[in-house]
Structure formats: structure tokens, C-alpha cells
Amino acid sequence: LKIRSAALQYAVMSEELKEEYARQLETTAPNWVTGMSSPWVESYKIVSTETADNHSCIISMMVSLATSTGPAGAYPAKLTVSSEDGFWRIVRLDIAQELYPYTGFDPNGA
């Protein structure tokens, strides 16, 4: 998110999530550059991790935004990751609506 690359975000997604993400990027970020110049993603903090089962984990975090004049809010994000073909992949995103422009993705499919 910090370097605004949809390609890197896409690379760590499950095959199923990749399909939906690529479909949405056609509208939200057709050049595969996400986010905006201001505010930008400044940092993230992992708040908690929870083992869902033997092959998946839920990571809760806060994503902080900033502008040239200082902080611009912190918003929750939850990533569900699962083992797929020997790699950990994001299989589900639950993020605050304020973060949609930074991912180029609406988890509700809009």
C-alpha cells in the first residue's frame, strides 16, 4: 500500500481473490497504481493475529494515513491469509471504506 502498487497487492492474493481484484481494477485503478498523493499510507500496525484453522490466520491491523501537515487518521483492516500452493496468500480483505482508494478494491464487490 505504501508504494501504491496494485501489482504487488495482486501477487500476494489467492487465485479466487485475484479474479475479483483484477475486475475491480479495470474501473478503480486501470493503470494498477493505487492510492493518492495525499493523504498517503504512512504506516500500519498489527493489532492481533488469530489462528482460524491449521491453514489460515486472521491478521487485524490499523493503517495510518498522513499528509504534509500531519496524521490523517487510522483505519482498521483485517486480512485473512491461507496456505495456497506452499505460499501464504490473502484470501479475504475486510477493510474500512476509507482504505478502498489505497487498495483499489471494495471487499463488498461494488
N, C-alpha and C positions, 0 to 999 in steps of 0.2 A: 504494500500500500504506500509506503514512504517514497518509493521511486516511481509510482504511478504506472506500473507495467501490468496490463491485463494478461500478457503472455506468461509472466511468471506466476500470476494467480492461477491461470488456467492449468499450468504444468503440474500443480500440486492437487488438482481436483480428481475425483473419481470419474470414470468414464461417463456415468449417468449425469453427474453434475456438469461435466464439460459440455454436454449437448445443450443443456438449458442455458448455461452461461454464454456460449458462443451465439446462440439465438438472440439473447438479450443484447449482447454487444453490438449487433448489427444496428440497433437503434441508439443505445446509450453511449457507446464509445467505438464507432466503426473503425477508428484508427488504432484501437487497442491501447489507448492512453487513458487512464482513469484519473479521477480526482480533479483538482483545480489548483490554480496558482495560490489562491488564498480564500479561506483558510486551507492549510495543508495538514497532513497527518504528521504529527510531531513524534509521537511515541505510542507504545502500548504496554500494558502491564497485565500479566497473567494473574487473575484473582484466585482461580481454583481449577483443579482438574478432577475429573470423576471418571472412574472406570465403568463403562456401560456394560461391557462383557469382555470375554477373552480377546476379542479382536477389534474393539473400539473404545474410544475415550472422548469425553466432552471437556473442552477447554473453554473456560469463561475468562473474559478479559475486558479491560477498559481501553478504549482507543482515544487518545488525546489529540485534539486539533489545536493549531496555533496560527496566529497572524503576526505581522511585523510589529504589532503593538502588544502582543502577549497571548495568553491562553484563550482558546475559543471553544471550550467545552470538552467534556469527556463523555463517551458514549459506550454502552455495553455491546459486546459481540460474543457470540458463542459458536465455536467450531466443533463439529463432531468429526473426528478422524477415525479411519478404519484401515486395517491392513488389506491392501489390494495388490496382488501380484508381487508380494515381497516388499512393498513400499507403503508408508503411511500416506493416505490421501484424504483430503477433505471430502466428506460425503454429504454434509449439511451445514448451511450457514444460517444462523439466527442473529441478525444484526439490527441495531436501531436504524430507523428510517433516515436519520441524519447521515449515516455512513453509506447509503446507497451510491451517491456520486463517486465515492472513493473506491468502490469495488466495481461499479458499472453493473451491479446486479441487485435485483429485487427478489429476495427469497420467496415472496408470495407469487412470483411469476408474472407480475404486471409489466 
